[in-house]
Amino acid sequence: MAGVTVERLVGGYCLGEGPHWDHITQKLYFVDIYGHKLCRLDPETGNVTSVTLDGPVGVAVPVDGSTNKFVAGCGTNFVLFTWDSNTTLQSCPTQVLAKVDTEKTGTRINDGKVDSCGRFWGGTMALEEGSILKPNEGSFYSIGSDLVPRKHISPVSISNGLAWSKDDDTFYYIDSLTYQVVAYDFTASTGSISNKRIVFDLKKNNVPGLPDGMTIDTDGNLWVALYFGGAVIQINPKSGELMRTVNIPGAKNVTSVAFGGPNLDVLYVTSSSLGLKEEDQKEQPNAGYVFKITGLGVRGYNAHSFKLSA
Ligand code: ZN
C-alpha cells in the first residue's frame, strides 16, 4: 500500500493490549496484562512510565474530568486508583468498585471500552494456562456510575474488540473464538444491546488468525487486530468486504488497535509475546512491541473516559 508505514515503537511487553489515546494529554495508554501494568507512552519523547497493580490488568481507562484517576479491569474486579502518570510506580493501592464473574473462579477481565454516556463495557475470559484456554467461561458486562455490573452476553469465550458506530446506534463486538465480528443495535440512553447479526466471518474470508481488539474509523469501517495473524485488517461492516490488510512485521500475535495522534490519524497497535518459545522469539523479534501505522488516509474518534459520578 503506497504511503503506509509501520513503525516499531516500544517493547519488551508480555501481553500488550488495550491501547487508549488520551486526547486531553496527547498520550497513549496501554496495558501489559500479565505484567500487571498500565503503561503510558509519550509519543513526543518516546518515554514510557507505568504503574503496577495487584493482578492481571486487562484494560484501563482514565476517569472523566480527572488527569490522575483511572479505572482498570484487574482480575475480576473493576478498580479505581490514582496515578500521576509522569512517574513509574511499582505498586499502587486500589479501591474495588465492582466485581464480576462472582459465581466462578479462573477468569479475568479482558478488553473493554467506554461508551458515549461514560459507561464502561468489558468482558471476561478464562485465564490462559499454557496453550490451553477453557471456552465459554466468560461473560460481557457494562458498568455505569451506579457501579452495578449488568451482564449482556453469556457465555463468552474471549471477550475482545468493541466499537460503536458514528451515529451511536450500532455496537460492534468480538468474541475471539467465534472468528466473527458481530453487530448489535445499541441504545445509548438505556445502555442496552439487541438484535445480534454477523458482519464479518474471518474463516469464510480466509483471513488467518483470531480477531482480537478493534476500533472504527470515521468512514464507519472497522480495524481489527489479528492474533496469530500478524496483521491488522480493515473491514466494511455494512458490505462485509475485506478492504485492506496491513502486516505487522516480526509479531504474529497482534492484539489491539486505537487511533491517536494530534489528528487521530495514527493507528497504534499492540502485540503479545505471551507463551512464545525461544525459536518463536527468533521468528518474531518484535513480539510484545507497540507499533504505529501512518499513511492510512483515515482517522478515528476521541476515546471516552469513564464517568464515575452521574
Ligand atoms: Zn484482546
Residues whose N, C-alpha, C, O or C-beta is under 5 A from the ligand:
A	BS01	ZN	D111 N160 D212 G213 T255
